[in-house]
Amino acid sequence: MNSIHTIAFDADDTLWINEPYFQEAEAAFCRLFENDHPYPFVAGELLTTEICNLHLYGYGIKGFMLCMAETAVRISHGRAPLSLMSEILAIGHDLLQKPVELLEGVTETLNALTGKYRLIAATKGDLLDQERKLKKSGLLACFHHIEIMSDKKTEDYRKLMDHLDCRPEHFLMIGNSMKSDILPVLETGGYAAYVPYHVTWAHEQHDDTPESERFMQVKNIRELLKFL
């Protein structure tokens, strides 16, 4: 850990609340069909649509809105009324206006690390929405660089490190997704710290814990200060 001089933070569910808002939106969408289909069926169809469209829409609320509309058309066999589409748009618009609620210990941790390390925000999602959340978070001044990524695979992290002129052994990624924040960074030769969150999108779930001297897991983001 003594070799690290660049620390990248995931944003959603690492710095602030995100997935619970998506789960609320999913529940609102499923309720639109409660007279015709059970909740698990609608939720499963929506997840299938999201995963199938990731290569087209990427990650974020706008893609989620399109997936709700597509799912509504499919499970209604093309008979979804325009009024239903208006309700779907309302769900999406509400999601886009959710408050930015920082997780416990985030401000304290970033303030303690600022000036000692080069801090980076590296997150997936819709560009405008993530920029909005970063501005409202009050954390912008902490970061040397903001990277809103279309995906978080090994090659994406290599490109980020090249852009930062940072070798993997000097890079630490902190996040709540084993699949997106931890495993790809370890594959580059970098360090990764897993900060679990109590809910995780089904597509991001990963059960195995990596065995690597460059991996660490903490109970909360504040605990990182014991090691940095």
C-alpha positions as CSV (number, residue, x, y, z in Angstrom):
1,M,0.0,0.0,0.0
2,N,3.0,2.3,0.4
3,S,3.4,2.5,-3.3
4,I,0.0,4.0,-3.9
5,H,-0.3,7.6,-4.9
6,T,-3.6,7.6,-7.0
7,I,-6.9,6.6,-5.4
8,A,-10.0,6.2,-7.5
9,F,-13.5,6.1,-6.0
10,D,-16.6,4.7,-7.4
11,A,-19.5,7.0,-6.9
12,D,-22.9,5.3,-6.8
13,D,-23.4,3.4,-3.5
14,T,-19.8,4.1,-2.6
15,L,-20.0,7.9,-2.1
16,W,-23.7,8.3,-2.2
17,I,-27.0,6.4,-2.2
18,N,-28.1,5.1,-5.6
19,E,-29.4,1.5,-5.9
20,P,-32.2,2.0,-3.3
21,Y,-33.6,4.7,-5.6
22,F,-33.5,2.4,-8.5
23,Q,-35.3,-0.3,-6.5
24,E,-38.0,2.2,-5.6
25,A,-38.4,3.0,-9.3
26,E,-38.5,-0.7,-10.2
27,A,-41.3,-1.3,-7.6
28,A,-43.3,1.7,-9.0
29,F,-42.9,0.2,-12.5
30,C,-44.0,-3.3,-11.3
31,R,-47.1,-1.8,-9.6
32,L,-48.3,-0.5,-13.0
33,F,-48.9,-4.1,-14.0
34,E,-50.2,-5.5,-10.7
35,N,-53.6,-6.4,-12.2
36,D,-52.0,-8.5,-14.9
37,H,-48.7,-9.9,-13.8
38,P,-47.0,-10.7,-10.5
39,Y,-44.2,-8.5,-9.2
40,P,-41.4,-11.1,-9.7
41,F,-42.4,-11.7,-13.3
42,V,-42.3,-7.9,-14.2
43,A,-39.1,-7.3,-12.3
44,G,-37.4,-10.3,-14.0
45,E,-38.5,-9.1,-17.5
46,L,-37.2,-5.6,-16.7
47,L,-33.8,-7.0,-15.6
48,T,-33.6,-9.1,-18.8
49,T,-34.3,-6.0,-20.9
50,E,-31.7,-4.0,-19.1
51,I,-29.0,-6.6,-19.5
52,C,-29.8,-7.2,-23.2
53,N,-29.6,-3.4,-23.9
54,L,-26.4,-2.6,-21.9
55,H,-24.4,-2.6,-25.1
56,L,-26.8,0.0,-26.6
57,Y,-27.7,2.2,-23.7
58,G,-24.9,1.7,-21.2
59,Y,-25.6,2.4,-17.6
60,G,-27.8,5.1,-16.1
61,I,-31.3,6.4,-15.7
62,K,-32.1,7.3,-19.3
63,G,-31.3,3.7,-20.4
64,F,-33.4,2.4,-17.5
65,M,-36.3,4.6,-18.7
66,L,-36.0,3.1,-22.2
67,C,-35.9,-0.4,-20.8
68,M,-39.0,0.2,-18.8
69,A,-40.8,1.4,-21.9
70,E,-39.6,-1.6,-23.9
71,T,-40.6,-4.0,-21.2
72,A,-44.0,-2.5,-20.9
73,V,-44.6,-2.9,-24.6
74,R,-43.4,-6.5,-24.6
75,I,-45.3,-7.8,-21.5
76,S,-48.5,-6.0,-22.7
77,H,-48.1,-7.6,-26.1
78,G,-48.0,-4.1,-27.7
79,R,-51.2,-2.9,-26.1
80,A,-49.7,-0.6,-23.5
81,P,-51.6,2.7,-23.6
82,L,-50.0,6.1,-23.9
83,S,-51.1,6.9,-20.4
84,L,-48.8,4.1,-19.2
85,M,-45.9,5.6,-21.0
86,S,-46.6,8.9,-19.3
87,E,-46.4,7.1,-15.9
88,I,-43.1,5.4,-16.9
89,L,-41.6,8.8,-17.9
90,A,-42.8,10.2,-14.5
91,I,-40.9,7.4,-12.7
92,G,-37.8,8.2,-14.7
93,H,-38.1,11.9,-14.1
94,D,-38.5,11.4,-10.4
95,L,-35.3,9.2,-10.4
96,L,-33.4,12.0,-12.1
97,Q,-34.3,14.4,-9.4
98,K,-33.5,12.4,-6.3
99,P,-31.4,14.1,-3.7
100,V,-27.7,13.4,-3.4
101,E,-27.3,11.8,0.0
102,L,-23.7,11.1,1.0
103,L,-22.9,7.8,2.8
104,E,-21.6,7.9,6.3
105,G,-17.9,8.8,6.6
106,V,-17.4,9.9,3.0
107,T,-16.7,13.6,3.6
108,E,-14.4,12.8,6.5
109,T,-12.5,10.2,4.5
110,L,-12.0,12.4,1.4
111,N,-11.0,15.4,3.4
112,A,-8.4,13.3,5.2
113,L,-6.9,12.0,1.9
114,T,-7.0,15.2,0.0
115,G,-3.5,16.6,-0.5
116,K,-1.9,13.3,0.4
117,Y,-3.0,11.4,-2.7
118,R,-4.3,12.2,-6.2
119,L,-8.0,11.5,-5.8
120,I,-10.1,10.4,-8.8
121,A,-13.8,9.8,-9.2
122,A,-14.3,6.8,-11.6
123,T,-17.9,5.9,-12.1
124,K,-20.3,4.4,-14.7
125,G,-23.6,6.0,-15.6
126,D,-25.2,8.7,-17.6
127,L,-22.9,11.7,-18.2
128,L,-25.3,14.5,-17.3
129,D,-26.8,12.7,-14.3
130,Q,-23.4,11.8,-12.8
131,E,-22.2,15.4,-13.4
132,R,-25.3,16.6,-11.6
133,K,-24.7,14.4,-8.6
134,L,-21.1,15.3,-8.4
135,K,-21.9,19.0,-8.4
136,K,-24.6,18.5,-5.7
137,S,-22.5,16.3,-3.6
138,G,-20.1,19.1,-2.6
139,L,-17.2,16.8,-3.3
140,L,-15.9,18.2,-6.6
141,A,-13.0,20.1,-5.0
142,C,-11.6,16.8,-3.6
143,F,-11.0,15.3,-7.0
144,H,-8.0,15.8,-9.3
145,H,-9.9,14.1,-12.2
146,I,-13.5,12.9,-12.9
147,E,-13.9,9.9,-15.2
148,I,-17.5,8.9,-16.2
149,M,-16.9,5.5,-17.8
150,S,-19.1,3.7,-20.3
151,D,-18.0,0.4,-18.7
152,K,-15.6,-0.9,-16.1
153,K,-13.7,-3.7,-17.6
154,T,-10.0,-4.4,-17.4
155,E,-9.2,-2.6,-20.6
156,D,-11.2,0.4,-19.4
157,Y,-9.1,0.7,-16.3
158,R,-5.9,0.3,-18.3
159,K,-7.0,3.2,-20.5
160,L,-7.8,5.3,-17.4
161,M,-4.4,4.6,-15.9
162,D,-2.7,5.5,-19.2
163,H,-4.6,8.7,-19.3
164,L,-3.5,9.5,-15.7
165,D,0.1,8.4,-16.5
166,C,-0.2,6.0,-13.5
167,R,1.2,2.5,-13.3
168,P,-1.1,-0.2,-11.8
169,E,1.1,-0.7,-8.7
170,H,0.5,3.0,-7.8
171,F,-3.3,2.8,-8.3
172,L,-6.0,1.9,-5.8
173,M,-9.7,1.6,-6.7
174,I,-12.4,1.8,-4.0
175,G,-15.9,0.6,-4.7
176,N,-18.9,-1.5,-3.7
177,S,-19.1,-3.7,-6.8
178,M,-16.8,-6.7,-6.8
179,K,-17.6,-7.2,-10.5
180,S,-16.9,-3.7,-11.7
181,D,-14.6,-2.0,-9.1
182,I,-12.5,-4.8,-7.8
183,L,-11.8,-7.8,-10.1
184,P,-10.9,-5.7,-13.3
185,V,-8.5,-3.6,-11.3
186,L,-6.8,-6.6,-9.8
187,E,-6.3,-8.0,-13.3
188,T,-4.4,-4.9,-14.3
189,G,-2.0,-5.4,-11.4
190,G,-3.5,-2.5,-9.3
191,Y,-4.9,-2.5,-5.8
192,A,-8.6,-2.6,-4.9
193,A,-10.6,-2.0,-1.8
194,Y,-14.1,-3.4,-1.5
195,V,-16.6,-1.4,0.6
196,P,-19.8,-3.5,0.5
197,Y,-23.2,-1.8,0.4
198,H,-26.4,-3.4,1.7
199,V,-28.1,-3.6,-1.7
200,T,-26.5,-4.3,-5.1
201,W,-28.0,-4.4,-8.5
202,A,-28.5,-8.1,-9.6
203,H,-26.2,-7.6,-12.6
204,E,-23.4,-6.4,-10.4
205,Q,-23.6,-9.2,-7.8
206,H,-20.6,-11.5,-7.5
207,D,-20.1,-14.0,-4.7
208,D,-16.5,-15.0,-4.8
209,T,-13.9,-13.1,-2.8
210,P,-10.5,-12.7,-4.6
211,E,-7.4,-14.1,-3.1
212,S,-4.8,-11.4,-3.7
213,E,-2.4,-9.4,-1.5
214,R,-3.5,-6.4,-3.5
215,F,-7.1,-6.8,-2.3
216,M,-8.7,-5.6,0.9
217,Q,-12.2,-5.4,2.3
218,V,-13.4,-2.9,4.8
219,K,-16.7,-2.5,6.7
220,N,-17.1,1.1,5.7
221,I,-15.3,3.8,3.8
222,R,-13.9,5.4,7.0
223,E,-12.0,2.3,7.8
224,L,-9.8,2.9,4.8
225,L,-8.0,5.6,6.8
226,K,-6.4,2.8,9.0
227,F,-4.5,1.6,6.0
228,L,-3.7,4.8,4.1
